[in-house]
Amino acid sequence: TDKDQQITDKDQQLSQLNTQLTDKDQQLSQLNTQLTDKDQQLSQLNTQLNDKDQQITQLNTQLTDKDQQLSQLNTQLTDKDQQISQLSTQVNEKNEIIENITNKEIITSNTSANRSISTDLILQQNLETEIEQLK
């Protein structure tokens, strides 16, 4: 009767609460599964992040090495430019010496040629004089 009704009501409430508890357990299980998935994703992302950090470190090391190589090459280029400048100056000096020597040889050659012509003319005149004397 009244007590029976109360028991029936309590049984229904208990059944509903058990159903709610089962639902909550299922939700909790789903959430735990989602949490596990998220943990795995996070772990993968952390691994990727660490890999990227290592790559960045390697690239920074390579960049530093390349910068050092560039600096060395720039120093070598500067040295080569100085050597070229020195050699160019030496070549110009040698060219001036060669030009001076060539000019002196031309002058000497012209003087010798003039002497030779003068000597030939004198000889020719002497021959002509002797020929006329012989006549």
Contact map, one row per residue, 1 for C-alpha under 8 A:
111110000000000000000000000000000000000000000000000000000000000000000000000000000000000000000000000000000000000000000000000000000000000
111111000000000000000000000000000000000000000000000000000000000000000000000000000000000000000000000000000000000000000000000000000000000
111111100000000000000000000000000000000000000000000000000000000000000000000000000000000000000000000000000000000000000000000000000000000
111111110000000000000000000000000000000000000000000000000000000000000000000000000000000000000000000000000000000000000000000000000000000
111111111000000000000000000000000000000000000000000000000000000000000000000000000000000000000000000000000000000000000000000000000000000
011111111100000000000000000000000000000000000000000000000000000000000000000000000000000000000000000000000000000000000000000000000000000
001111111110000000000000000000000000000000000000000000000000000000000000000000000000000000000000000000000000000000000000000000000000000
000111111111000000000000000000000000000000000000000000000000000000000000000000000000000000000000000000000000000000000000000000000000000
000011111111100000000000000000000000000000000000000000000000000000000000000000000000000000000000000000000000000000000000000000000000000
000001111111110000000000000000000000000000000000000000000000000000000000000000000000000000000000000000000000000000000000000000000000000
000000111111111000000000000000000000000000000000000000000000000000000000000000000000000000000000000000000000000000000000000000000000000
000000011111111100000000000000000000000000000000000000000000000000000000000000000000000000000000000000000000000000000000000000000000000
000000001111111110000000000000000000000000000000000000000000000000000000000000000000000000000000000000000000000000000000000000000000000
000000000111111111000000000000000000000000000000000000000000000000000000000000000000000000000000000000000000000000000000000000000000000
000000000011111111100000000000000000000000000000000000000000000000000000000000000000000000000000000000000000000000000000000000000000000
000000000001111111110000000000000000000000000000000000000000000000000000000000000000000000000000000000000000000000000000000000000000000
000000000000111111111000000000000000000000000000000000000000000000000000000000000000000000000000000000000000000000000000000000000000000
000000000000011111111100000000000000000000000000000000000000000000000000000000000000000000000000000000000000000000000000000000000000000
000000000000001111111110000000000000000000000000000000000000000000000000000000000000000000000000000000000000000000000000000000000000000
000000000000000111111111000000000000000000000000000000000000000000000000000000000000000000000000000000000000000000000000000000000000000
000000000000000011111111100000000000000000000000000000000000000000000000000000000000000000000000000000000000000000000000000000000000000
000000000000000001111111110000000000000000000000000000000000000000000000000000000000000000000000000000000000000000000000000000000000000
000000000000000000111111111000000000000000000000000000000000000000000000000000000000000000000000000000000000000000000000000000000000000
000000000000000000011111111100000000000000000000000000000000000000000000000000000000000000000000000000000000000000000000000000000000000
000000000000000000001111111110000000000000000000000000000000000000000000000000000000000000000000000000000000000000000000000000000000000
000000000000000000000111111111000000000000000000000000000000000000000000000000000000000000000000000000000000000000000000000000000000000
000000000000000000000011111111100000000000000000000000000000000000000000000000000000000000000000000000000000000000000000000000000000000
000000000000000000000001111111110000000000000000000000000000000000000000000000000000000000000000000000000000000000000000000000000000000
000000000000000000000000111111111000000000000000000000000000000000000000000000000000000000000000000000000000000000000000000000000000000
000000000000000000000000011111111100000000000000000000000000000000000000000000000000000000000000000000000000000000000000000000000000000
000000000000000000000000001111111110000000000000000000000000000000000000000000000000000000000000000000000000000000000000000000000000000
000000000000000000000000000111111111000000000000000000000000000000000000000000000000000000000000000000000000000000000000000000000000000
000000000000000000000000000011111111100000000000000000000000000000000000000000000000000000000000000000000000000000000000000000000000000
000000000000000000000000000001111111110000000000000000000000000000000000000000000000000000000000000000000000000000000000000000000000000
000000000000000000000000000000111111111000000000000000000000000000000000000000000000000000000000000000000000000000000000000000000000000
000000000000000000000000000000011111111100000000000000000000000000000000000000000000000000000000000000000000000000000000000000000000000
000000000000000000000000000000001111111110000000000000000000000000000000000000000000000000000000000000000000000000000000000000000000000
000000000000000000000000000000000111111111000000000000000000000000000000000000000000000000000000000000000000000000000000000000000000000
000000000000000000000000000000000011111111100000000000000000000000000000000000000000000000000000000000000000000000000000000000000000000
000000000000000000000000000000000001111111110000000000000000000000000000000000000000000000000000000000000000000000000000000000000000000
000000000000000000000000000000000000111111111000000000000000000000000000000000000000000000000000000000000000000000000000000000000000000
000000000000000000000000000000000000011111111100000000000000000000000000000000000000000000000000000000000000000000000000000000000000000
000000000000000000000000000000000000001111111110000000000000000000000000000000000000000000000000000000000000000000000000000000000000000
000000000000000000000000000000000000000111111111000000000000000000000000000000000000000000000000000000000000000000000000000000000000000
000000000000000000000000000000000000000011111111100000000000000000000000000000000000000000000000000000000000000000000000000000000000000
000000000000000000000000000000000000000001111111110000000000000000000000000000000000000000000000000000000000000000000000000000000000000
000000000000000000000000000000000000000000111111111000000000000000000000000000000000000000000000000000000000000000000000000000000000000
000000000000000000000000000000000000000000011111111100000000000000000000000000000000000000000000000000000000000000000000000000000000000
000000000000000000000000000000000000000000001111111110000000000000000000000000000000000000000000000000000000000000000000000000000000000
000000000000000000000000000000000000000000000111111111000000000000000000000000000000000000000000000000000000000000000000000000000000000
000000000000000000000000000000000000000000000011111111100000000000000000000000000000000000000000000000000000000000000000000000000000000
000000000000000000000000000000000000000000000001111111110000000000000000000000000000000000000000000000000000000000000000000000000000000
000000000000000000000000000000000000000000000000111111111000000000000000000000000000000000000000000000000000000000000000000000000000000
000000000000000000000000000000000000000000000000011111111100000000000000000000000000000000000000000000000000000000000000000000000000000
000000000000000000000000000000000000000000000000001111111110000000000000000000000000000000000000000000000000000000000000000000000000000
000000000000000000000000000000000000000000000000000111111111000000000000000000000000000000000000000000000000000000000000000000000000000
000000000000000000000000000000000000000000000000000011111111100000000000000000000000000000000000000000000000000000000000000000000000000
000000000000000000000000000000000000000000000000000001111111110000000000000000000000000000000000000000000000000000000000000000000000000
000000000000000000000000000000000000000000000000000000111111111000000000000000000000000000000000000000000000000000000000000000000000000
000000000000000000000000000000000000000000000000000000011111111100000000000000000000000000000000000000000000000000000000000000000000000
000000000000000000000000000000000000000000000000000000001111111110000000000000000000000000000000000000000000000000000000000000000000000
000000000000000000000000000000000000000000000000000000000111111111000000000000000000000000000000000000000000000000000000000000000000000
000000000000000000000000000000000000000000000000000000000011111111100000000000000000000000000000000000000000000000000000000000000000000
000000000000000000000000000000000000000000000000000000000001111111110000000000000000000000000000000000000000000000000000000000000000000
000000000000000000000000000000000000000000000000000000000000111111111000000000000000000000000000000000000000000000000000000000000000000
000000000000000000000000000000000000000000000000000000000000011111111100000000000000000000000000000000000000000000000000000000000000000
000000000000000000000000000000000000000000000000000000000000001111111110000000000000000000000000000000000000000000000000000000000000000
000000000000000000000000000000000000000000000000000000000000000111111111000000000000000000000000000000000000000000000000000000000000000
000000000000000000000000000000000000000000000000000000000000000011111111100000000000000000000000000000000000000000000000000000000000000
000000000000000000000000000000000000000000000000000000000000000001111111110000000000000000000000000000000000000000000000000000000000000
000000000000000000000000000000000000000000000000000000000000000000111111111000000000000000000000000000000000000000000000000000000000000
000000000000000000000000000000000000000000000000000000000000000000011111111100000000000000000000000000000000000000000000000000000000000
000000000000000000000000000000000000000000000000000000000000000000001111111110000000000000000000000000000000000000000000000000000000000
000000000000000000000000000000000000000000000000000000000000000000000111111111000000000000000000000000000000000000000000000000000000000
000000000000000000000000000000000000000000000000000000000000000000000011111111100000000000000000000000000000000000000000000000000000000
000000000000000000000000000000000000000000000000000000000000000000000001111111110000000000000000000000000000000000000000000000000000000
000000000000000000000000000000000000000000000000000000000000000000000000111111111000000000000000000000000000000000000000000000000000000
000000000000000000000000000000000000000000000000000000000000000000000000011111111100000000000000000000000000000000000000000000000000000
000000000000000000000000000000000000000000000000000000000000000000000000001111111110000000000000000000000000000000000000000000000000000
000000000000000000000000000000000000000000000000000000000000000000000000000111111111000000000000000000000000000000000000000000000000000
000000000000000000000000000000000000000000000000000000000000000000000000000011111111100000000000000000000000000000000000000000000000000
000000000000000000000000000000000000000000000000000000000000000000000000000001111111110000000000000000000000000000000000000000000000000
000000000000000000000000000000000000000000000000000000000000000000000000000000111111111000000000000000000000000000000000000000000000000
000000000000000000000000000000000000000000000000000000000000000000000000000000011111111100000000000000000000000000000000000000000000000
000000000000000000000000000000000000000000000000000000000000000000000000000000001111111110000000000000000000000000000000000000000000000
000000000000000000000000000000000000000000000000000000000000000000000000000000000111111111000000000000000000000000000000000000000000000
000000000000000000000000000000000000000000000000000000000000000000000000000000000011111111100000000000000000000000000000000000000000000
000000000000000000000000000000000000000000000000000000000000000000000000000000000001111111110000000000000000000000000000000000000000000
000000000000000000000000000000000000000000000000000000000000000000000000000000000000111111111000000000000000000000000000000000000000000
000000000000000000000000000000000000000000000000000000000000000000000000000000000000011111111100000000000000000000000000000000000000000
000000000000000000000000000000000000000000000000000000000000000000000000000000000000001111111110000000000000000000000000000000000000000
000000000000000000000000000000000000000000000000000000000000000000000000000000000000000111111111000000000000000000000000000000000000000
000000000000000000000000000000000000000000000000000000000000000000000000000000000000000011111111100000000000000000000000000000000000000
000000000000000000000000000000000000000000000000000000000000000000000000000000000000000001111111110000000000000000000000000000000000000
000000000000000000000000000000000000000000000000000000000000000000000000000000000000000000111111111000000000000000000000000000000000000
000000000000000000000000000000000000000000000000000000000000000000000000000000000000000000011111111100000000000000000000000000000000000
000000000000000000000000000000000000000000000000000000000000000000000000000000000000000000001111111110000000000000000000000000000000000
000000000000000000000000000000000000000000000000000000000000000000000000000000000000000000000111111111000000000000000000000000000000000
000000000000000000000000000000000000000000000000000000000000000000000000000000000000000000000011111111100000000000000000000000000000000
000000000000000000000000000000000000000000000000000000000000000000000000000000000000000000000001111111110000000000000000000000000000000
000000000000000000000000000000000000000000000000000000000000000000000000000000000000000000000000111111111000000000000000000000000000000
000000000000000000000000000000000000000000000000000000000000000000000000000000000000000000000000011111111100000000000000000000000000000
000000000000000000000000000000000000000000000000000000000000000000000000000000000000000000000000001111111110000000000000000000000000000
000000000000000000000000000000000000000000000000000000000000000000000000000000000000000000000000000111111111000000000000000000000000000
000000000000000000000000000000000000000000000000000000000000000000000000000000000000000000000000000011111111100000000000000000000000000
000000000000000000000000000000000000000000000000000000000000000000000000000000000000000000000000000001111111110000000000000000000000000
000000000000000000000000000000000000000000000000000000000000000000000000000000000000000000000000000000111111111000000000000000000000000
000000000000000000000000000000000000000000000000000000000000000000000000000000000000000000000000000000011111111100000000000000000000000
000000000000000000000000000000000000000000000000000000000000000000000000000000000000000000000000000000001111111110000000000000000000000
000000000000000000000000000000000000000000000000000000000000000000000000000000000000000000000000000000000111111111000000000000000000000
000000000000000000000000000000000000000000000000000000000000000000000000000000000000000000000000000000000011111111100000000000000000000
000000000000000000000000000000000000000000000000000000000000000000000000000000000000000000000000000000000001111111110000000000000000000
000000000000000000000000000000000000000000000000000000000000000000000000000000000000000000000000000000000000111111111000000000000000000
000000000000000000000000000000000000000000000000000000000000000000000000000000000000000000000000000000000000011111111100000000000000000
000000000000000000000000000000000000000000000000000000000000000000000000000000000000000000000000000000000000001111111110000000000000000
000000000000000000000000000000000000000000000000000000000000000000000000000000000000000000000000000000000000000111111111000000000000000
000000000000000000000000000000000000000000000000000000000000000000000000000000000000000000000000000000000000000011111111100000000000000
000000000000000000000000000000000000000000000000000000000000000000000000000000000000000000000000000000000000000001111111110000000000000
000000000000000000000000000000000000000000000000000000000000000000000000000000000000000000000000000000000000000000111111111000000000000
000000000000000000000000000000000000000000000000000000000000000000000000000000000000000000000000000000000000000000011111111100000000000
000000000000000000000000000000000000000000000000000000000000000000000000000000000000000000000000000000000000000000001111111110000000000
000000000000000000000000000000000000000000000000000000000000000000000000000000000000000000000000000000000000000000000111111111000000000
000000000000000000000000000000000000000000000000000000000000000000000000000000000000000000000000000000000000000000000011111111100000000
000000000000000000000000000000000000000000000000000000000000000000000000000000000000000000000000000000000000000000000001111111110000000
000000000000000000000000000000000000000000000000000000000000000000000000000000000000000000000000000000000000000000000000111111111000000
000000000000000000000000000000000000000000000000000000000000000000000000000000000000000000000000000000000000000000000000011111111100000
000000000000000000000000000000000000000000000000000000000000000000000000000000000000000000000000000000000000000000000000001111111110000
000000000000000000000000000000000000000000000000000000000000000000000000000000000000000000000000000000000000000000000000000111111111000
000000000000000000000000000000000000000000000000000000000000000000000000000000000000000000000000000000000000000000000000000011111111100
000000000000000000000000000000000000000000000000000000000000000000000000000000000000000000000000000000000000000000000000000001111111110
000000000000000000000000000000000000000000000000000000000000000000000000000000000000000000000000000000000000000000000000000000111111111
000000000000000000000000000000000000000000000000000000000000000000000000000000000000000000000000000000000000000000000000000000011111111
000000000000000000000000000000000000000000000000000000000000000000000000000000000000000000000000000000000000000000000000000000001111111
000000000000000000000000000000000000000000000000000000000000000000000000000000000000000000000000000000000000000000000000000000000111111
000000000000000000000000000000000000000000000000000000000000000000000000000000000000000000000000000000000000000000000000000000000011111
